[in-house]
Amino acid sequence: MADRPTFRGVVWRRACTGGECVEVAYEDEWVGVRDGKQGDDSPVLAFTAEEWRAFLQEAKTGAFDPS
């Protein structure tokens, strides 16, 4: 697998709920997630496409819902 990308010059997509925003971008086989309020100053969490798909699947089942 390629080295972790820099996520510079990519298109960030924003999702907000209750004033809290995250941004997601794709580069090669990687997915970057950052804090929407910090924008370019935010650290980026990077996931492989496979890790991201697994996360989304679990989120759809409610695995991360607060108890």
Order of alpha helices (4+ residues) and beta strands (2+ residues): beta-beta-beta-beta-alpha
